[in-house]
Amino acid sequence: MKIDFAKLQYQYQLYKTELDEAIHAVLDKSNYIMGNEVTDLESNLQTFTAAKQAITCSSGTDALLLAMMALDIQPEDEIITTPFTFIATAETIAFLKAKPVFVDIDEKTYNIDPRKIEEKITSKTKAIMPVSLYGQPADMDAIQAIADKHGLKVIVDGAQSFGSTFNGKTDSNLGDISTTSFFPAKPLGCFGDGGAVFTNDDALAEKMKSLRVHGQSKRYHHQYIGMGGRMDTIQCAIVDVKLKHYAKDLALRQEIASKYTEALENKDLVLPFVDEKATSAWAQFSVRVQNRDELQARLKEQGIPTAVHYPMPLHLQEAFAYLGYEKGDFLISESLSEEIMSLPMNPYLGDDEIEYISKAFSMKKNILK
Ligand SMILES: Cc1ncc(COP(=O)(O)O)c(C=O)c1O
């Protein structure tokens, strides 16, 4: 058997008629920039997430920049975040010449550990940026309480978690501003780059709309230093089609995660943990194993692709050497980066495929340790 990690081609074939129609409608109108499909999608994103404002933008990376620019993050400001994430989280902080301040993760959820945040707050701290890793929001009750106590803003990096919930609220409805990514392999992906920011604050929304088009207030009049951060009309049309099917896709991802959990329960690995207050969008199904390299090679031999999110925590990345962190500073993130491994995850994974993958784990030559 040869297993496809994300089944993007399969998904295109599934919705081909609708997707082709939506793409051709844009081609026919040639309204490539800020066409009506952009506002249509934004309005449908608002409905889906119950966030008051949804604003599309050029990527999940630019969504983080827009959020921080709207909150007026300045050079030298400190933003507390996790080192166990994709580089864009902290890279965008550094890009604005602010300082990422890392806090280790919770051993069970792999999200930022709120118990370790307060000791890192200084007079320069302006915001906390939790990441909803693998699709699950961080402990937002605890994070929001700390932010409120210290007068800090909260920006949720929800690149991986569109449609997830915490205390019944969607991930896009948490913090001051929440972001997402429509990168193709994300749970809700387009056919290139795309992203969005969400907020319940109308003034922040207006500012982000302006920042996304070079800080423009009206044509060729610029109120702020902004960016070229629009999402293409074609990509919005594509996401709008996929959004119609997304509730079903999310339910399927949940079902697959449950089936994986059942099938892998007695194998020698640590399964994903979802907090009872949260639901995950299951961007990844990541397990913790002892002999990862060997296991990955053996699974590959059997046609089972795996991935590592992420092999090196951010505090040990060369790009962040200037921050002065050392090996040993964030032990949970460090050990996880050596042990974590993501299994194929998409809404269309068949029962036969899940069984095949789980059997690969129980074969004698694949026994862990
Ligand atoms: C946690 C996190 N933040 C930000 C991003 C950036 O999103 P994009 O690739 O759309 O720029 C990603 C994408 O992988 C991500 O996983």
PDBQT file of the ligand as one rigid body, heavy atoms in Angstrom, charges set to zero:
ROOT
HETATM    1  C1  LIG A 401       2.189  27.812  13.610  1.00  0.00    +0.000 C 
HETATM    2  C2  LIG A 401       2.328  28.477  12.278  1.00  0.00    +0.000 A 
HETATM    3  N1  LIG A 401       2.392  29.808  12.214  1.00  0.00    +0.000 NA
HETATM    4  C3  LIG A 401       2.490  30.470  11.042  1.00  0.00    +0.000 A 
HETATM    5  C4  LIG A 401       2.551  29.780   9.849  1.00  0.00    +0.000 A 
HETATM    6  C5  LIG A 401       2.717  30.542   8.593  1.00  0.00    +0.000 C 
HETATM    7  O1  LIG A 401       1.686  30.349   7.683  1.00  0.00    +0.000 OA
HETATM    8  P1  LIG A 401       1.942  30.551   6.123  1.00  0.00    +0.000 P 
HETATM    9  O2  LIG A 401       2.744  29.384   5.636  1.00  0.00    +0.000 OA
HETATM   10  O3  LIG A 401       0.572  30.602   5.524  1.00  0.00    +0.000 OA
HETATM   11  O4  LIG A 401       2.672  31.824   5.945  1.00  0.00    +0.000 OA
HETATM   12  C6  LIG A 401       2.487  28.384   9.855  1.00  0.00    +0.000 A 
HETATM   13  C7  LIG A 401       2.566  27.629   8.608  1.00  0.00    +0.000 C 
HETATM   14  O5  LIG A 401       3.039  26.533   8.537  1.00  0.00    +0.000 OA
HETATM   15  C8  LIG A 401       2.376  27.707  11.097  1.00  0.00    +0.000 A 
HETATM   16  O6  LIG A 401       2.317  26.384  11.166  1.00  0.00    +0.000 OA
ENDROOT
TORSDOF 0
